[in-house]
Amino acid sequence: MLIYPDFYLESVREITPDFCKKNKIKGLILDIDNTLIDIDKKMLGGAKEWHDSVRDAGIKTMIVSNTSKQEKASKVANELGIDYINFAKKPAKGGFLKAQKIMGLRESEIASVGDQIFTDVIGANRCKMQSILVKPVDPERDLWYTKWKRPIEAWIIKKYLKNKERQIG
């Protein structure tokens, strides 16, 4: 289903090199807001170390963000030492496909990681990439244009988890 992620994790830090190898992931498209940084632009604790371990394992990474603030995208990308695309207009395909081209990977080898269903998950699924939904870095504070979607996303996640439970059980 277009609105369901392939994986639902606590944080990007759960995406280990072993996880990537097991799921044939050679590239990660990373969101910024409430995925790598909080609303105050503070980096998620351990994010740099996590990213270094993934990169050192040979997994390509790139930021694809909807932020129109180039300086914000640039700052996070520079801290991690990776390229970025800002103002990507997710869930539109353009940013995802541009990142795919830069990474030089097949869509099946890429996973998009983000905290929102309506941008990150749907965009990745539309591009036939793997989608990894993570819980927001700061679930109590959100940008105004994201906050109103959270109750709808919570309902979708509840249905997703119930569906997953049925598949396993």
Chimera marker file (.cmm) of the C-alpha trace (Angstrom):
<marker_set name="trace">
<marker id="1" x="0.000" y="0.000" z="0.000" r="1" g="1" b="0" radius="0.5"/>
<marker id="2" x="1.307" y="3.434" z="-0.964" r="1" g="1" b="0" radius="0.5"/>
<marker id="3" x="0.891" y="4.900" z="2.541" r="1" g="1" b="0" radius="0.5"/>
<marker id="4" x="2.564" y="2.050" z="4.446" r="1" g="1" b="0" radius="0.5"/>
<marker id="5" x="6.318" y="2.026" z="5.034" r="1" g="1" b="0" radius="0.5"/>
<marker id="6" x="8.418" y="-1.063" z="4.453" r="1" g="1" b="0" radius="0.5"/>
<marker id="7" x="9.906" y="-0.568" z="7.929" r="1" g="1" b="0" radius="0.5"/>
<marker id="8" x="8.890" y="1.410" z="11.013" r="1" g="1" b="0" radius="0.5"/>
<marker id="9" x="11.752" y="2.147" z="13.428" r="1" g="1" b="0" radius="0.5"/>
<marker id="10" x="12.400" y="4.213" z="16.549" r="1" g="1" b="0" radius="0.5"/>
<marker id="11" x="15.223" y="6.240" z="14.979" r="1" g="1" b="0" radius="0.5"/>
<marker id="12" x="17.726" y="6.387" z="12.116" r="1" g="1" b="0" radius="0.5"/>
<marker id="13" x="20.223" y="4.885" z="14.576" r="1" g="1" b="0" radius="0.5"/>
<marker id="14" x="18.433" y="1.520" z="14.170" r="1" g="1" b="0" radius="0.5"/>
<marker id="15" x="19.481" y="1.424" z="10.514" r="1" g="1" b="0" radius="0.5"/>
<marker id="16" x="22.719" y="-0.466" z="10.982" r="1" g="1" b="0" radius="0.5"/>
<marker id="17" x="25.081" y="-1.746" z="8.312" r="1" g="1" b="0" radius="0.5"/>
<marker id="18" x="23.735" y="-5.259" z="9.055" r="1" g="1" b="0" radius="0.5"/>
<marker id="19" x="20.144" y="-4.030" z="8.605" r="1" g="1" b="0" radius="0.5"/>
<marker id="20" x="21.124" y="-2.525" z="5.246" r="1" g="1" b="0" radius="0.5"/>
<marker id="21" x="22.934" y="-5.669" z="4.126" r="1" g="1" b="0" radius="0.5"/>
<marker id="22" x="19.997" y="-7.896" z="5.132" r="1" g="1" b="0" radius="0.5"/>
<marker id="23" x="17.588" y="-5.687" z="3.154" r="1" g="1" b="0" radius="0.5"/>
<marker id="24" x="19.899" y="-5.142" z="0.159" r="1" g="1" b="0" radius="0.5"/>
<marker id="25" x="20.124" y="-1.388" z="0.846" r="1" g="1" b="0" radius="0.5"/>
<marker id="26" x="23.153" y="0.297" z="-0.727" r="1" g="1" b="0" radius="0.5"/>
<marker id="27" x="21.941" y="3.886" z="-0.407" r="1" g="1" b="0" radius="0.5"/>
<marker id="28" x="19.939" y="5.957" z="2.080" r="1" g="1" b="0" radius="0.5"/>
<marker id="29" x="18.000" y="9.111" z="1.271" r="1" g="1" b="0" radius="0.5"/>
<marker id="30" x="17.731" y="11.048" z="4.521" r="1" g="1" b="0" radius="0.5"/>
<marker id="31" x="15.162" y="13.612" z="5.603" r="1" g="1" b="0" radius="0.5"/>
<marker id="32" x="16.235" y="16.432" z="7.924" r="1" g="1" b="0" radius="0.5"/>
<marker id="33" x="13.401" y="17.912" z="10.007" r="1" g="1" b="0" radius="0.5"/>
<marker id="34" x="12.446" y="15.702" z="12.945" r="1" g="1" b="0" radius="0.5"/>
<marker id="35" x="14.500" y="12.862" z="11.441" r="1" g="1" b="0" radius="0.5"/>
<marker id="36" x="18.067" y="14.132" z="11.907" r="1" g="1" b="0" radius="0.5"/>
<marker id="37" x="17.398" y="17.418" z="13.734" r="1" g="1" b="0" radius="0.5"/>
<marker id="38" x="14.745" y="18.775" z="16.077" r="1" g="1" b="0" radius="0.5"/>
<marker id="39" x="12.728" y="21.954" z="15.596" r="1" g="1" b="0" radius="0.5"/>
<marker id="40" x="15.572" y="23.954" z="17.199" r="1" g="1" b="0" radius="0.5"/>
<marker id="41" x="17.964" y="22.556" z="14.538" r="1" g="1" b="0" radius="0.5"/>
<marker id="42" x="19.804" y="20.459" z="17.132" r="1" g="1" b="0" radius="0.5"/>
<marker id="43" x="21.225" y="17.226" z="15.707" r="1" g="1" b="0" radius="0.5"/>
<marker id="44" x="19.851" y="13.937" z="17.019" r="1" g="1" b="0" radius="0.5"/>
<marker id="45" x="22.242" y="12.531" z="19.619" r="1" g="1" b="0" radius="0.5"/>
<marker id="46" x="24.586" y="9.996" z="18.057" r="1" g="1" b="0" radius="0.5"/>
<marker id="47" x="23.560" y="10.903" z="14.503" r="1" g="1" b="0" radius="0.5"/>
<marker id="48" x="27.094" y="11.732" z="13.375" r="1" g="1" b="0" radius="0.5"/>
<marker id="49" x="28.515" y="8.484" z="14.757" r="1" g="1" b="0" radius="0.5"/>
<marker id="50" x="25.614" y="6.524" z="13.278" r="1" g="1" b="0" radius="0.5"/>
<marker id="51" x="26.181" y="8.128" z="9.880" r="1" g="1" b="0" radius="0.5"/>
<marker id="52" x="29.930" y="7.454" z="10.015" r="1" g="1" b="0" radius="0.5"/>
<marker id="53" x="29.305" y="3.742" z="10.685" r="1" g="1" b="0" radius="0.5"/>
<marker id="54" x="26.864" y="3.478" z="7.787" r="1" g="1" b="0" radius="0.5"/>
<marker id="55" x="29.178" y="5.370" z="5.429" r="1" g="1" b="0" radius="0.5"/>
<marker id="56" x="32.201" y="3.330" z="6.539" r="1" g="1" b="0" radius="0.5"/>
<marker id="57" x="30.238" y="0.192" z="5.610" r="1" g="1" b="0" radius="0.5"/>
<marker id="58" x="30.022" y="1.505" z="2.027" r="1" g="1" b="0" radius="0.5"/>
<marker id="59" x="26.415" y="2.669" z="2.123" r="1" g="1" b="0" radius="0.5"/>
<marker id="60" x="25.852" y="5.855" z="0.141" r="1" g="1" b="0" radius="0.5"/>
<marker id="61" x="23.841" y="8.618" z="1.808" r="1" g="1" b="0" radius="0.5"/>
<marker id="62" x="22.271" y="11.848" z="0.679" r="1" g="1" b="0" radius="0.5"/>
<marker id="63" x="19.862" y="14.367" z="2.167" r="1" g="1" b="0" radius="0.5"/>
<marker id="64" x="16.604" y="15.071" z="0.356" r="1" g="1" b="0" radius="0.5"/>
<marker id="65" x="14.568" y="17.639" z="2.270" r="1" g="1" b="0" radius="0.5"/>
<marker id="66" x="11.524" y="19.781" z="1.680" r="1" g="1" b="0" radius="0.5"/>
<marker id="67" x="13.091" y="22.680" z="3.556" r="1" g="1" b="0" radius="0.5"/>
<marker id="68" x="13.331" y="25.861" z="1.524" r="1" g="1" b="0" radius="0.5"/>
<marker id="69" x="16.124" y="27.021" z="3.835" r="1" g="1" b="0" radius="0.5"/>
<marker id="70" x="19.312" y="26.115" z="2.001" r="1" g="1" b="0" radius="0.5"/>
<marker id="71" x="21.482" y="27.104" z="4.960" r="1" g="1" b="0" radius="0.5"/>
<marker id="72" x="19.702" y="24.546" z="7.174" r="1" g="1" b="0" radius="0.5"/>
<marker id="73" x="20.138" y="21.717" z="4.646" r="1" g="1" b="0" radius="0.5"/>
<marker id="74" x="23.716" y="22.780" z="3.986" r="1" g="1" b="0" radius="0.5"/>
<marker id="75" x="24.608" y="22.852" z="7.698" r="1" g="1" b="0" radius="0.5"/>
<marker id="76" x="23.317" y="19.319" z="8.344" r="1" g="1" b="0" radius="0.5"/>
<marker id="77" x="24.877" y="17.992" z="5.132" r="1" g="1" b="0" radius="0.5"/>
<marker id="78" x="28.240" y="19.578" z="6.013" r="1" g="1" b="0" radius="0.5"/>
<marker id="79" x="28.145" y="18.085" z="9.523" r="1" g="1" b="0" radius="0.5"/>
<marker id="80" x="27.657" y="14.645" z="7.989" r="1" g="1" b="0" radius="0.5"/>
<marker id="81" x="29.894" y="15.262" z="4.983" r="1" g="1" b="0" radius="0.5"/>
<marker id="82" x="27.282" y="14.440" z="2.335" r="1" g="1" b="0" radius="0.5"/>
<marker id="83" x="25.402" y="16.029" z="-0.561" r="1" g="1" b="0" radius="0.5"/>
<marker id="84" x="21.894" y="17.407" z="-0.256" r="1" g="1" b="0" radius="0.5"/>
<marker id="85" x="18.855" y="18.458" z="-2.222" r="1" g="1" b="0" radius="0.5"/>
<marker id="86" x="16.610" y="21.000" z="-0.543" r="1" g="1" b="0" radius="0.5"/>
<marker id="87" x="13.141" y="22.208" z="-1.541" r="1" g="1" b="0" radius="0.5"/>
<marker id="88" x="12.512" y="18.710" z="-2.931" r="1" g="1" b="0" radius="0.5"/>
<marker id="89" x="8.708" y="19.011" z="-2.856" r="1" g="1" b="0" radius="0.5"/>
<marker id="90" x="8.237" y="15.492" z="-1.509" r="1" g="1" b="0" radius="0.5"/>
<marker id="91" x="6.214" y="13.343" z="-2.215" r="1" g="1" b="0" radius="0.5"/>
<marker id="92" x="6.950" y="14.496" z="-5.780" r="1" g="1" b="0" radius="0.5"/>
<marker id="93" x="9.398" y="12.129" z="-7.448" r="1" g="1" b="0" radius="0.5"/>
<marker id="94" x="11.956" y="14.721" z="-8.612" r="1" g="1" b="0" radius="0.5"/>
<marker id="95" x="14.175" y="14.900" z="-5.517" r="1" g="1" b="0" radius="0.5"/>
<marker id="96" x="14.181" y="11.136" z="-5.044" r="1" g="1" b="0" radius="0.5"/>
<marker id="97" x="15.076" y="10.467" z="-8.680" r="1" g="1" b="0" radius="0.5"/>
<marker id="98" x="17.798" y="13.129" z="-8.697" r="1" g="1" b="0" radius="0.5"/>
<marker id="99" x="19.328" y="11.544" z="-5.575" r="1" g="1" b="0" radius="0.5"/>
<marker id="100" x="19.097" y="8.109" z="-7.188" r="1" g="1" b="0" radius="0.5"/>
<marker id="101" x="20.959" y="9.372" z="-10.248" r="1" g="1" b="0" radius="0.5"/>
<marker id="102" x="23.680" y="10.993" z="-8.111" r="1" g="1" b="0" radius="0.5"/>
<marker id="103" x="24.086" y="7.791" z="-6.074" r="1" g="1" b="0" radius="0.5"/>
<marker id="104" x="24.177" y="5.649" z="-9.200" r="1" g="1" b="0" radius="0.5"/>
<marker id="105" x="21.972" y="2.941" z="-7.690" r="1" g="1" b="0" radius="0.5"/>
<marker id="106" x="18.822" y="1.095" z="-8.730" r="1" g="1" b="0" radius="0.5"/>
<marker id="107" x="15.643" y="2.183" z="-6.956" r="1" g="1" b="0" radius="0.5"/>
<marker id="108" x="15.416" y="-1.207" z="-5.210" r="1" g="1" b="0" radius="0.5"/>
<marker id="109" x="18.837" y="-0.582" z="-3.624" r="1" g="1" b="0" radius="0.5"/>
<marker id="110" x="17.759" y="2.711" z="-2.018" r="1" g="1" b="0" radius="0.5"/>
<marker id="111" x="15.749" y="3.331" z="1.132" r="1" g="1" b="0" radius="0.5"/>
<marker id="112" x="14.264" y="6.706" z="1.968" r="1" g="1" b="0" radius="0.5"/>
<marker id="113" x="14.274" y="7.528" z="5.668" r="1" g="1" b="0" radius="0.5"/>
<marker id="114" x="11.973" y="10.087" z="7.231" r="1" g="1" b="0" radius="0.5"/>
<marker id="115" x="9.432" y="10.862" z="9.924" r="1" g="1" b="0" radius="0.5"/>
<marker id="116" x="6.406" y="11.578" z="7.713" r="1" g="1" b="0" radius="0.5"/>
<marker id="117" x="4.096" y="9.288" z="5.786" r="1" g="1" b="0" radius="0.5"/>
<marker id="118" x="2.726" y="11.967" z="3.463" r="1" g="1" b="0" radius="0.5"/>
<marker id="119" x="6.144" y="13.086" z="2.223" r="1" g="1" b="0" radius="0.5"/>
<marker id="120" x="8.893" y="10.530" z="2.875" r="1" g="1" b="0" radius="0.5"/>
<marker id="121" x="6.985" y="7.231" z="2.705" r="1" g="1" b="0" radius="0.5"/>
<marker id="122" x="4.635" y="8.050" z="-0.158" r="1" g="1" b="0" radius="0.5"/>
<marker id="123" x="7.447" y="9.627" z="-2.178" r="1" g="1" b="0" radius="0.5"/>
<marker id="124" x="9.721" y="6.603" z="-1.749" r="1" g="1" b="0" radius="0.5"/>
<marker id="125" x="6.926" y="4.161" z="-2.512" r="1" g="1" b="0" radius="0.5"/>
<marker id="126" x="5.988" y="6.073" z="-5.665" r="1" g="1" b="0" radius="0.5"/>
<marker id="127" x="9.612" y="5.760" z="-6.817" r="1" g="1" b="0" radius="0.5"/>
<marker id="128" x="9.722" y="2.014" z="-6.028" r="1" g="1" b="0" radius="0.5"/>
<marker id="129" x="12.322" y="2.622" z="-3.318" r="1" g="1" b="0" radius="0.5"/>
<marker id="130" x="12.214" y="1.065" z="0.119" r="1" g="1" b="0" radius="0.5"/>
<marker id="131" x="10.606" y="3.308" z="2.720" r="1" g="1" b="0" radius="0.5"/>
<marker id="132" x="11.695" y="3.572" z="6.339" r="1" g="1" b="0" radius="0.5"/>
<marker id="133" x="9.471" y="5.566" z="8.667" r="1" g="1" b="0" radius="0.5"/>
<marker id="134" x="11.125" y="6.676" z="11.896" r="1" g="1" b="0" radius="0.5"/>
<marker id="135" x="9.531" y="8.232" z="14.938" r="1" g="1" b="0" radius="0.5"/>
<marker id="136" x="9.995" y="12.018" z="15.125" r="1" g="1" b="0" radius="0.5"/>
<marker id="137" x="13.098" y="13.214" z="16.981" r="1" g="1" b="0" radius="0.5"/>
<marker id="138" x="10.819" y="15.449" z="19.082" r="1" g="1" b="0" radius="0.5"/>
<marker id="139" x="7.224" y="14.186" z="18.919" r="1" g="1" b="0" radius="0.5"/>
<marker id="140" x="5.996" y="17.043" z="21.144" r="1" g="1" b="0" radius="0.5"/>
<marker id="141" x="7.161" y="19.833" z="18.842" r="1" g="1" b="0" radius="0.5"/>
<marker id="142" x="6.614" y="20.095" z="15.114" r="1" g="1" b="0" radius="0.5"/>
<marker id="143" x="6.502" y="22.624" z="12.331" r="1" g="1" b="0" radius="0.5"/>
<marker id="144" x="2.965" y="24.026" z="11.965" r="1" g="1" b="0" radius="0.5"/>
<marker id="145" x="2.430" y="22.489" z="8.530" r="1" g="1" b="0" radius="0.5"/>
<marker id="146" x="3.363" y="19.041" z="9.843" r="1" g="1" b="0" radius="0.5"/>
<marker id="147" x="1.522" y="19.158" z="13.170" r="1" g="1" b="0" radius="0.5"/>
<marker id="148" x="-1.968" y="18.868" z="11.673" r="1" g="1" b="0" radius="0.5"/>
<marker id="149" x="-1.013" y="15.667" z="9.811" r="1" g="1" b="0" radius="0.5"/>
<marker id="150" x="0.253" y="13.790" z="12.877" r="1" g="1" b="0" radius="0.5"/>
<marker id="151" x="-3.162" y="12.487" z="14.078" r="1" g="1" b="0" radius="0.5"/>
<marker id="152" x="-3.867" y="11.120" z="10.592" r="1" g="1" b="0" radius="0.5"/>
<marker id="153" x="-0.416" y="9.521" z="10.486" r="1" g="1" b="0" radius="0.5"/>
<marker id="154" x="-0.977" y="8.007" z="13.952" r="1" g="1" b="0" radius="0.5"/>
<marker id="155" x="-4.178" y="6.378" z="12.672" r="1" g="1" b="0" radius="0.5"/>
<marker id="156" x="-2.361" y="5.015" z="9.593" r="1" g="1" b="0" radius="0.5"/>
<marker id="157" x="0.518" y="3.698" z="11.740" r="1" g="1" b="0" radius="0.5"/>
<marker id="158" x="-1.954" y="1.961" z="14.051" r="1" g="1" b="0" radius="0.5"/>
<marker id="159" x="-3.555" y="0.219" z="11.065" r="1" g="1" b="0" radius="0.5"/>
<marker id="160" x="-0.115" y="-0.598" z="9.624" r="1" g="1" b="0" radius="0.5"/>
<marker id="161" x="1.045" y="-2.206" z="12.882" r="1" g="1" b="0" radius="0.5"/>
<marker id="162" x="-2.194" y="-4.172" z="13.227" r="1" g="1" b="0" radius="0.5"/>
<marker id="163" x="-1.786" y="-5.408" z="9.644" r="1" g="1" b="0" radius="0.5"/>
<marker id="164" x="1.860" y="-6.396" z="10.336" r="1" g="1" b="0" radius="0.5"/>
<marker id="165" x="0.746" y="-8.274" z="13.451" r="1" g="1" b="0" radius="0.5"/>
<marker id="166" x="-1.772" y="-10.286" z="11.409" r="1" g="1" b="0" radius="0.5"/>
<marker id="167" x="0.900" y="-11.146" z="8.828" r="1" g="1" b="0" radius="0.5"/>
<marker id="168" x="3.272" y="-12.431" z="11.524" r="1" g="1" b="0" radius="0.5"/>
<marker id="169" x="0.653" y="-14.157" z="13.701" r="1" g="1" b="0" radius="0.5"/>
<link id1="1" id2="2" r="1" g="1" b="0" radius="0.2"/>
<link id1="2" id2="3" r="1" g="1" b="0" radius="0.2"/>
<link id1="3" id2="4" r="1" g="1" b="0" radius="0.2"/>
<link id1="4" id2="5" r="1" g="1" b="0" radius="0.2"/>
<link id1="5" id2="6" r="1" g="1" b="0" radius="0.2"/>
<link id1="6" id2="7" r="1" g="1" b="0" radius="0.2"/>
<link id1="7" id2="8" r="1" g="1" b="0" radius="0.2"/>
<link id1="8" id2="9" r="1" g="1" b="0" radius="0.2"/>
<link id1="9" id2="10" r="1" g="1" b="0" radius="0.2"/>
<link id1="10" id2="11" r="1" g="1" b="0" radius="0.2"/>
<link id1="11" id2="12" r="1" g="1" b="0" radius="0.2"/>
<link id1="12" id2="13" r="1" g="1" b="0" radius="0.2"/>
<link id1="13" id2="14" r="1" g="1" b="0" radius="0.2"/>
<link id1="14" id2="15" r="1" g="1" b="0" radius="0.2"/>
<link id1="15" id2="16" r="1" g="1" b="0" radius="0.2"/>
<link id1="16" id2="17" r="1" g="1" b="0" radius="0.2"/>
<link id1="17" id2="18" r="1" g="1" b="0" radius="0.2"/>
<link id1="18" id2="19" r="1" g="1" b="0" radius="0.2"/>
<link id1="19" id2="20" r="1" g="1" b="0" radius="0.2"/>
<link id1="20" id2="21" r="1" g="1" b="0" radius="0.2"/>
<link id1="21" id2="22" r="1" g="1" b="0" radius="0.2"/>
<link id1="22" id2="23" r="1" g="1" b="0" radius="0.2"/>
<link id1="23" id2="24" r="1" g="1" b="0" radius="0.2"/>
<link id1="24" id2="25" r="1" g="1" b="0" radius="0.2"/>
<link id1="25" id2="26" r="1" g="1" b="0" radius="0.2"/>
<link id1="26" id2="27" r="1" g="1" b="0" radius="0.2"/>
<link id1="27" id2="28" r="1" g="1" b="0" radius="0.2"/>
<link id1="28" id2="29" r="1" g="1" b="0" radius="0.2"/>
<link id1="29" id2="30" r="1" g="1" b="0" radius="0.2"/>
<link id1="30" id2="31" r="1" g="1" b="0" radius="0.2"/>
<link id1="31" id2="32" r="1" g="1" b="0" radius="0.2"/>
<link id1="32" id2="33" r="1" g="1" b="0" radius="0.2"/>
<link id1="33" id2="34" r="1" g="1" b="0" radius="0.2"/>
<link id1="34" id2="35" r="1" g="1" b="0" radius="0.2"/>
<link id1="35" id2="36" r="1" g="1" b="0" radius="0.2"/>
<link id1="36" id2="37" r="1" g="1" b="0" radius="0.2"/>
<link id1="37" id2="38" r="1" g="1" b="0" radius="0.2"/>
<link id1="38" id2="39" r="1" g="1" b="0" radius="0.2"/>
<link id1="39" id2="40" r="1" g="1" b="0" radius="0.2"/>
<link id1="40" id2="41" r="1" g="1" b="0" radius="0.2"/>
<link id1="41" id2="42" r="1" g="1" b="0" radius="0.2"/>
<link id1="42" id2="43" r="1" g="1" b="0" radius="0.2"/>
<link id1="43" id2="44" r="1" g="1" b="0" radius="0.2"/>
<link id1="44" id2="45" r="1" g="1" b="0" radius="0.2"/>
<link id1="45" id2="46" r="1" g="1" b="0" radius="0.2"/>
<link id1="46" id2="47" r="1" g="1" b="0" radius="0.2"/>
<link id1="47" id2="48" r="1" g="1" b="0" radius="0.2"/>
<link id1="48" id2="49" r="1" g="1" b="0" radius="0.2"/>
<link id1="49" id2="50" r="1" g="1" b="0" radius="0.2"/>
<link id1="50" id2="51" r="1" g="1" b="0" radius="0.2"/>
<link id1="51" id2="52" r="1" g="1" b="0" radius="0.2"/>
<link id1="52" id2="53" r="1" g="1" b="0" radius="0.2"/>
<link id1="53" id2="54" r="1" g="1" b="0" radius="0.2"/>
<link id1="54" id2="55" r="1" g="1" b="0" radius="0.2"/>
<link id1="55" id2="56" r="1" g="1" b="0" radius="0.2"/>
<link id1="56" id2="57" r="1" g="1" b="0" radius="0.2"/>
<link id1="57" id2="58" r="1" g="1" b="0" radius="0.2"/>
<link id1="58" id2="59" r="1" g="1" b="0" radius="0.2"/>
<link id1="59" id2="60" r="1" g="1" b="0" radius="0.2"/>
<link id1="60" id2="61" r="1" g="1" b="0" radius="0.2"/>
<link id1="61" id2="62" r="1" g="1" b="0" radius="0.2"/>
<link id1="62" id2="63" r="1" g="1" b="0" radius="0.2"/>
<link id1="63" id2="64" r="1" g="1" b="0" radius="0.2"/>
<link id1="64" id2="65" r="1" g="1" b="0" radius="0.2"/>
<link id1="65" id2="66" r="1" g="1" b="0" radius="0.2"/>
<link id1="66" id2="67" r="1" g="1" b="0" radius="0.2"/>
<link id1="67" id2="68" r="1" g="1" b="0" radius="0.2"/>
<link id1="68" id2="69" r="1" g="1" b="0" radius="0.2"/>
<link id1="69" id2="70" r="1" g="1" b="0" radius="0.2"/>
<link id1="70" id2="71" r="1" g="1" b="0" radius="0.2"/>
<link id1="71" id2="72" r="1" g="1" b="0" radius="0.2"/>
<link id1="72" id2="73" r="1" g="1" b="0" radius="0.2"/>
<link id1="73" id2="74" r="1" g="1" b="0" radius="0.2"/>
<link id1="74" id2="75" r="1" g="1" b="0" radius="0.2"/>
<link id1="75" id2="76" r="1" g="1" b="0" radius="0.2"/>
<link id1="76" id2="77" r="1" g="1" b="0" radius="0.2"/>
<link id1="77" id2="78" r="1" g="1" b="0" radius="0.2"/>
<link id1="78" id2="79" r="1" g="1" b="0" radius="0.2"/>
<link id1="79" id2="80" r="1" g="1" b="0" radius="0.2"/>
<link id1="80" id2="81" r="1" g="1" b="0" radius="0.2"/>
<link id1="81" id2="82" r="1" g="1" b="0" radius="0.2"/>
<link id1="82" id2="83" r="1" g="1" b="0" radius="0.2"/>
<link id1="83" id2="84" r="1" g="1" b="0" radius="0.2"/>
<link id1="84" id2="85" r="1" g="1" b="0" radius="0.2"/>
<link id1="85" id2="86" r="1" g="1" b="0" radius="0.2"/>
<link id1="86" id2="87" r="1" g="1" b="0" radius="0.2"/>
<link id1="87" id2="88" r="1" g="1" b="0" radius="0.2"/>
<link id1="88" id2="89" r="1" g="1" b="0" radius="0.2"/>
<link id1="89" id2="90" r="1" g="1" b="0" radius="0.2"/>
<link id1="90" id2="91" r="1" g="1" b="0" radius="0.2"/>
<link id1="91" id2="92" r="1" g="1" b="0" radius="0.2"/>
<link id1="92" id2="93" r="1" g="1" b="0" radius="0.2"/>
<link id1="93" id2="94" r="1" g="1" b="0" radius="0.2"/>
<link id1="94" id2="95" r="1" g="1" b="0" radius="0.2"/>
<link id1="95" id2="96" r="1" g="1" b="0" radius="0.2"/>
<link id1="96" id2="97" r="1" g="1" b="0" radius="0.2"/>
<link id1="97" id2="98" r="1" g="1" b="0" radius="0.2"/>
<link id1="98" id2="99" r="1" g="1" b="0" radius="0.2"/>
<link id1="99" id2="100" r="1" g="1" b="0" radius="0.2"/>
<link id1="100" id2="101" r="1" g="1" b="0" radius="0.2"/>
<link id1="101" id2="102" r="1" g="1" b="0" radius="0.2"/>
<link id1="102" id2="103" r="1" g="1" b="0" radius="0.2"/>
<link id1="103" id2="104" r="1" g="1" b="0" radius="0.2"/>
<link id1="104" id2="105" r="1" g="1" b="0" radius="0.2"/>
<link id1="105" id2="106" r="1" g="1" b="0" radius="0.2"/>
<link id1="106" id2="107" r="1" g="1" b="0" radius="0.2"/>
<link id1="107" id2="108" r="1" g="1" b="0" radius="0.2"/>
<link id1="108" id2="109" r="1" g="1" b="0" radius="0.2"/>
<link id1="109" id2="110" r="1" g="1" b="0" radius="0.2"/>
<link id1="110" id2="111" r="1" g="1" b="0" radius="0.2"/>
<link id1="111" id2="112" r="1" g="1" b="0" radius="0.2"/>
<link id1="112" id2="113" r="1" g="1" b="0" radius="0.2"/>
<link id1="113" id2="114" r="1" g="1" b="0" radius="0.2"/>
<link id1="114" id2="115" r="1" g="1" b="0" radius="0.2"/>
<link id1="115" id2="116" r="1" g="1" b="0" radius="0.2"/>
<link id1="116" id2="117" r="1" g="1" b="0" radius="0.2"/>
<link id1="117" id2="118" r="1" g="1" b="0" radius="0.2"/>
<link id1="118" id2="119" r="1" g="1" b="0" radius="0.2"/>
<link id1="119" id2="120" r="1" g="1" b="0" radius="0.2"/>
<link id1="120" id2="121" r="1" g="1" b="0" radius="0.2"/>
<link id1="121" id2="122" r="1" g="1" b="0" radius="0.2"/>
<link id1="122" id2="123" r="1" g="1" b="0" radius="0.2"/>
<link id1="123" id2="124" r="1" g="1" b="0" radius="0.2"/>
<link id1="124" id2="125" r="1" g="1" b="0" radius="0.2"/>
<link id1="125" id2="126" r="1" g="1" b="0" radius="0.2"/>
<link id1="126" id2="127" r="1" g="1" b="0" radius="0.2"/>
<link id1="127" id2="128" r="1" g="1" b="0" radius="0.2"/>
<link id1="128" id2="129" r="1" g="1" b="0" radius="0.2"/>
<link id1="129" id2="130" r="1" g="1" b="0" radius="0.2"/>
<link id1="130" id2="131" r="1" g="1" b="0" radius="0.2"/>
<link id1="131" id2="132" r="1" g="1" b="0" radius="0.2"/>
<link id1="132" id2="133" r="1" g="1" b="0" radius="0.2"/>
<link id1="133" id2="134" r="1" g="1" b="0" radius="0.2"/>
<link id1="134" id2="135" r="1" g="1" b="0" radius="0.2"/>
<link id1="135" id2="136" r="1" g="1" b="0" radius="0.2"/>
<link id1="136" id2="137" r="1" g="1" b="0" radius="0.2"/>
<link id1="137" id2="138" r="1" g="1" b="0" radius="0.2"/>
<link id1="138" id2="139" r="1" g="1" b="0" radius="0.2"/>
<link id1="139" id2="140" r="1" g="1" b="0" radius="0.2"/>
<link id1="140" id2="141" r="1" g="1" b="0" radius="0.2"/>
<link id1="141" id2="142" r="1" g="1" b="0" radius="0.2"/>
<link id1="142" id2="143" r="1" g="1" b="0" radius="0.2"/>
<link id1="143" id2="144" r="1" g="1" b="0" radius="0.2"/>
<link id1="144" id2="145" r="1" g="1" b="0" radius="0.2"/>
<link id1="145" id2="146" r="1" g="1" b="0" radius="0.2"/>
<link id1="146" id2="147" r="1" g="1" b="0" radius="0.2"/>
<link id1="147" id2="148" r="1" g="1" b="0" radius="0.2"/>
<link id1="148" id2="149" r="1" g="1" b="0" radius="0.2"/>
<link id1="149" id2="150" r="1" g="1" b="0" radius="0.2"/>
<link id1="150" id2="151" r="1" g="1" b="0" radius="0.2"/>
<link id1="151" id2="152" r="1" g="1" b="0" radius="0.2"/>
<link id1="152" id2="153" r="1" g="1" b="0" radius="0.2"/>
<link id1="153" id2="154" r="1" g="1" b="0" radius="0.2"/>
<link id1="154" id2="155" r="1" g="1" b="0" radius="0.2"/>
<link id1="155" id2="156" r="1" g="1" b="0" radius="0.2"/>
<link id1="156" id2="157" r="1" g="1" b="0" radius="0.2"/>
<link id1="157" id2="158" r="1" g="1" b="0" radius="0.2"/>
<link id1="158" id2="159" r="1" g="1" b="0" radius="0.2"/>
<link id1="159" id2="160" r="1" g="1" b="0" radius="0.2"/>
<link id1="160" id2="161" r="1" g="1" b="0" radius="0.2"/>
<link id1="161" id2="162" r="1" g="1" b="0" radius="0.2"/>
<link id1="162" id2="163" r="1" g="1" b="0" radius="0.2"/>
<link id1="163" id2="164" r="1" g="1" b="0" radius="0.2"/>
<link id1="164" id2="165" r="1" g="1" b="0" radius="0.2"/>
<link id1="165" id2="166" r="1" g="1" b="0" radius="0.2"/>
<link id1="166" id2="167" r="1" g="1" b="0" radius="0.2"/>
<link id1="167" id2="168" r="1" g="1" b="0" radius="0.2"/>
<link id1="168" id2="169" r="1" g="1" b="0" radius="0.2"/>
</marker_set>
